[in-house]
Amino acid sequence: MSRVVHDYPFGPAEGMELHPKYARLRESEPVARVRMPYGGEGWLITRYADAKVVLTDPRFSMAEGAGNDIPRPTEVPPEPGGLLALDPPEHSRLRKLLAKAFTARRIEAARPAVTALVNQLLDDMLDKGAPADLRSHLALPLPMTVISDMLGVPHEDQALFGVFADTLMSAGRYTPEEIEKATDDFMAYLSDLVAQRRKNPTDDVLGALVQARDDTDRLSEHELLVLAGGLLVGGHETTANHIGNFVYLLLEERSRYEEIVAAPDLVPAVVDELLRFAPLTTMSGFTRIAKEDVQLGEVTVRAGEGVVLSFAVPNRDAEVFPDPERVDFHRERNPHLGLGHGVHHCLGAQLARMELQVTLRVLAQRLPGLRLAVAPEELRWKTGMLVRGLEELPVRW
């Protein structure tokens, strides 16, 4: 029987909305054949149960796709060597090198310092007066400063790697030549930081990686650079956009914000519900390649075929989340996939949660009158990018 091949993406990503075709496919064709922008055809997963299989079954490989012309949303294939482009045991070897820096105990110990930083950034914003762009005053500098401090990146270089990150997250905004140049420049910048650590050892995360490379040969030079780059980009780009998107969702329907102003202890549940509801990416990616034939529902995914998913799509599955299109801060159970699942579960999940919790709690306590400075429809969303985010978030208080 011939199968319909759907052109993907289904349409432009608009704000925090998911294209309605995702929901239709979840009901009628939960494992759908799609034609990706690059690399040909693959399978799109829309149901939660199937997503968990793909994320945990070792027969689906991230490493098989690295550096290859696989079904994907971007023109440039995924770079080999990073955590997202490896499978166990190589993935486990590298993740173990970083795990100590991201334990729940360490992250919780950093909460007071992050709280102080949020307050400092808000002080600067309040001094300049309303209206103010919450994105440039808070959402961007907070995670950028936190991850820079963890790795030991000079604060004066933050704007520099912010430009690198923006280019590397392109899905059409920049040309392949611009992406290649940004990648080369970023690797050269990281090489200089590594050389500095070799000359003057440090006790930050980058220093520990250099020591692991030089003293015990537990990773290659390329792996060292790609790991450091992945931490810098992933450690601020995702959280920065989440901060902006979360505040937008709270203020766009302001009763949501008023709820946490009245009950600040609700913030952890708020963060998890918004992680479930708010799509981070503009389209499905993170292609996994089947190493052998695998049955997913009524579909046999053949060896060598690619499977793609967006965590936001299974997070709207009514089989798991009652009334999934409604933001509900009082869900009894919320096993969302907003921070991934399985061996590739976000390494910095605890850090991201903590930064988001601190940000929303401090905002609710200090700025109970916070509101959008323009109508929601006047806000400008980024285009041509892999991640969803606002160009700016003007607010008053």
Secondary structure, DSSP 8 states (H G I E B T S, - for coil): ----EEESS-S--BTTB--HHHHHHHHH-SEEEEE-SBS-EEEEE-SHHHHHHHHH-TTEESGGGTTS--SBSSSS---TTSGGG--TTHHHHHHHHHHGGG-HHHHHHTHHHHHHHHHHHHHHHHHH-SSEEHIIIIITHHHHHHHHHHHT--GGGHHHHHHHHHHHTBSSSS-HHHHHHHHHHHHHHHHHHHHHHHHS--SSHHHHHHHHHHHS--S-HHHHHHHHHHHHHHHHHHHHHHHHHHHHHHHHTTHHHHHHHH-GGGHHHHHHHHHHHS--BSS-EEEEEESS-EEETTEEE-TT-EEEE-TTTGGG-TTTSSSTTS--TT-S-----TT--GGGS-TTHHHHHHHHHHHHHHHHHH-TT-EESS-GGG--B--SBSB--BS--EEE-
